[in-house]
Amino acid sequence: MSSKENAAINQLFEKLECRYALRVLWALRDGHPQTFRLLQDSVGGITPNTLNTRIKELREAGLLDHGSDGYTVTPSGVDLLKRLSDVQAFATRWVAARGARAAAAAAAAKSPD
């Protein structure tokens, strides 16, 4: 990977690593606008101050916009969320596999030697 590519991914990760940034985007993945209050409820556990900060940062990054109906993701945000949907599929498989391993380990620990 070139240094230019590294710089680009580092810049993106820097934005997305901020607390709740991904959750704000994920809450808007269905494409329906959300008011500030609805977005706060959708994200869950986020304070109004933190949400304001994340909204500002995501708008500056070109991933989020605000219209008359509320907050929505921009076309760039939609593109990012499409790519993150693969992460959702991975996460579902990963959690299931971890649960299966834990169940197998528990069963092995209970079986007499």
C-alpha positions, 0 to 999 in steps of 0.5 A: 500500500502506498503512503498516499493510500495509507494517509487516506485510510488513516484519515478515514479511520481517524473520523470513524474511530471517534466515539459513536461516529460509526453508530451515528452513521449506522443509525441512518443507514436505512436512508430515512431522515432523523431529527436530532432527538430521534437520532439520539434515541437510535444511537442510544447512550449518547449525550446531546453534546457528544451527538452535536460534536459527531454530527459536526465532524461527520458533516465536515467530513462530507458523510452527513447532511441536514435537511428540512426533515432531519439528518441523512447520510450523503452519497459518500456516506451511503457508499461507506455504509454499503461497504460496511454492510459486509462488516455486519455480515462478518460480525453476525458470523463471528458472534455465532462462531464465538458462541459455538466455541464457548458452548463446545468449551463448556460442554468439554469442561463438563464431560468426565475424563 
